[in-house]
């Protein structure tokens, strides 16, 4: 079940209109095969996520996520995202590993690919970023027997 979290401020960092709902799945044992909003099947789709890692690191990361096209809902598994960030920062700056991070939005795939061949500054990339419309929190109850009062 997805719960709405705090509404995002009206300011945007990206140059594109906000798009997609986003949730970071903290439950490694829950793989989100059905959309928590509409209960339709989700499928895998690759997105380029813009991730801010404290103190001053912005990363455009190509990541395969669960996606519900009906709700425009992206769900990323936290353990997978964190392991990719660790792999990335082991080479670049190991002191950043374990710092707080926030997934800010998505980057256009064409711009991301061009940036892989010829690195771009953040000023060049921001016009091609779409903030998220909103963030959701995922909750679930594992299957099994529970007392009648629960």
LINTACOR-V722843 format. One record per residue. N is the residue number from 0. RES is the residue in three letters. OMEGA is omega in radians with two decimals (* if undefined). Layout:
[[N;RES;OMEGA] [N;RES;OMEGA]]
This chain:
[[0;UNK;-3.14] [1;UNK;3.09] [2;UNK;3.08] [3;UNK;3.04] [4;UNK;-3.06] [5;UNK;3.08] [6;UNK;-3.13] [7;UNK;3.12] [8;UNK;-3.09] [9;UNK;-3.14] [10;UNK;3.13] [11;UNK;3.03] [12;UNK;-3.10] [13;UNK;3.13] [14;UNK;3.13] [15;UNK;3.09] [16;UNK;3.12] [17;UNK;-3.11] [18;UNK;3.05] [19;UNK;2.88] [20;UNK;-3.08] [21;UNK;3.02] [22;UNK;3.03] [23;UNK;-3.08] [24;UNK;-3.13] [25;UNK;-3.06] [26;UNK;-3.10] [27;UNK;-3.10] [28;UNK;-3.12] [29;UNK;-2.98] [30;UNK;3.00] [31;UNK;3.08] [32;UNK;3.08] [33;UNK;-3.13] [34;UNK;3.12] [35;UNK;3.13] [36;UNK;-2.99] [37;UNK;3.11] [38;UNK;3.03] [39;UNK;-3.12] [40;UNK;3.00] [41;UNK;3.05] [42;UNK;-3.13] [43;UNK;3.08] [44;UNK;-3.14] [45;UNK;3.07] [46;UNK;2.99] [47;UNK;-3.08] [48;UNK;3.04] [49;UNK;-3.05] [50;UNK;3.03] [51;UNK;3.09] [52;UNK;-3.14] [53;UNK;0.08] [54;UNK;-3.04] [55;UNK;-3.11] [56;UNK;3.02] [57;UNK;-3.08] [58;UNK;2.96] [59;UNK;-2.98] [60;UNK;3.05] [61;UNK;-3.02] [62;UNK;3.03] [63;UNK;-3.06] [64;UNK;2.96] [65;UNK;-3.03] [66;UNK;3.01] [67;UNK;-3.11] [68;UNK;-3.12] [69;UNK;-3.11] [70;UNK;-2.99] [71;UNK;-3.02] [72;UNK;3.11] [73;UNK;3.10] [74;UNK;3.14] [75;UNK;3.13] [76;UNK;-3.04] [77;UNK;-3.10] [78;UNK;3.11] [79;UNK;3.13] [80;UNK;-3.13] [81;UNK;3.12] [82;UNK;3.07] [83;UNK;3.09] [84;UNK;3.11] [85;UNK;3.12] [86;UNK;-3.13] [87;UNK;-3.05] [88;UNK;3.03] [89;UNK;-3.12] [90;UNK;-3.02] [91;UNK;-3.05] [92;UNK;-3.08] [93;UNK;-3.13] [94;UNK;-3.11] [95;UNK;-3.09] [96;UNK;-3.14] [97;UNK;3.11] [98;UNK;3.11] [99;UNK;3.12] [100;UNK;3.12] [101;UNK;3.06] [102;UNK;-2.99] [103;UNK;-3.08] [104;UNK;3.14] [105;UNK;3.11] [106;UNK;3.08] [107;UNK;-3.07] [108;UNK;-3.13] [109;UNK;3.14] [110;UNK;3.12] [111;UNK;3.13] [112;UNK;3.09] [113;UNK;3.12] [114;UNK;3.07] [115;UNK;-3.13] [116;UNK;-3.11] [117;UNK;-3.04] [118;UNK;-3.12] [119;UNK;3.06] [120;UNK;3.13] [121;UNK;3.11] [122;UNK;3.10] [123;UNK;-3.05] [124;UNK;-3.03] [125;UNK;3.09] [126;UNK;-3.10] [127;UNK;-3.13] [128;UNK;3.03] [129;UNK;3.06] [130;UNK;3.04] [131;UNK;3.04] [132;UNK;-3.12] [133;UNK;3.12] [134;UNK;3.10] [135;UNK;3.06] [136;UNK;-3.13] [137;UNK;3.05] [138;UNK;3.06] [139;UNK;3.09] [140;UNK;-3.14] [141;UNK;3.11] [142;UNK;3.12] [143;UNK;3.13] [144;UNK;3.13] [145;UNK;3.07] [146;UNK;-3.08] [147;UNK;-3.10] [148;UNK;3.13] [149;UNK;*]]
